[in-house]
């Protein structure tokens, strides 16, 4: 008879071939902003750097002044406690 080929074994979804999605930290996206917030500058603070096995880069947990928080891919050189900001072009 012979063995089943690997592609057919993966289709069954056994624990060996299943992706461990329950270990992922979260979605890396910016929270939606109101229209009045688009005209203002806003600051945020890096609270934690988290390893996410689903991505090739660590995630930075950022909490903004307005209370919203999000996970963003961490650029090289970022550290916990660092303040980051978004300035609107044309404003000082």
N, C-alpha and C positions, 0 to 999 in steps of 0.2 A: 504494500500500500504506500508506504513512504510518509514523510512528515508534511505538515501543512506549510506552505510558503509564508514568509514573514509578513507580507502585505495582508494576507488573510487573517493571520493571528492578531495583527494590530486592529483590525476592524471589530473584533469582539470587545475591545475596551477593557482589557484586564488591567490589574493594578500595575503591571510591568510597563505597559504601553500607554497608560493614562497620564495626562498632563496634571501635575500637582497645582491646580489653580487656587486651591484654598490657602496656599502659602504666600500669595501675592499681597503686597502692602495696600495698594489702592490705585485708583485711576489718576494719571498725571495730567491735570488740566487746570486752567485758570477758572475761578468761579465767575459766573456772569455778573456784569456790572450794570447798575442803573444808568440812565442817560445823564443824570445830573453828576454822577461820579466820573463820567468820561472827561469832564472839563476840569477836574481837580487832580492834584498830585496826591498820591497815596503811598504810604510806607508800610513795610512789613518786616517781621523779625523771623529769622530761622530758628525754630525751636528744636529740631532734631534732624539727623541724617539717618535714613533707613535703607537697609539693603533689601532690594526687591529681586527675588530669583527670576522673575519674568522679564527683567530688563538688564541691559548691560551697564547701567549707570545707577548710582545710588539716587534716592529720592530725598528732596529737602522738604520737610514739613514747615510751611510758612503760615504765620498768623498775621493778618492785616489789621490796621487800626480800627476798621469798622466791625471787627469781630469775625469776619470770614476767614476760613483757613483752606489751604489746598496743598497738594503734593506737586512739586515741580522737579524735573530732572536737574540734579545738582551740577553746576558748572565747576570746573577745576579751580581750587583755591577757596571755595566757600567754607565757612565755619559756623558752628553753633553760636548763637547770640549775635550774629552779624545782622545789621539792619540793611535792608534793600529797599529800593524805591522805584517808582515809575513816574517819570515826569512827562507831561503832555508837551508835544512840540509847540514852540511859539510862546511858552510861558516860562518865567524864571522862578 
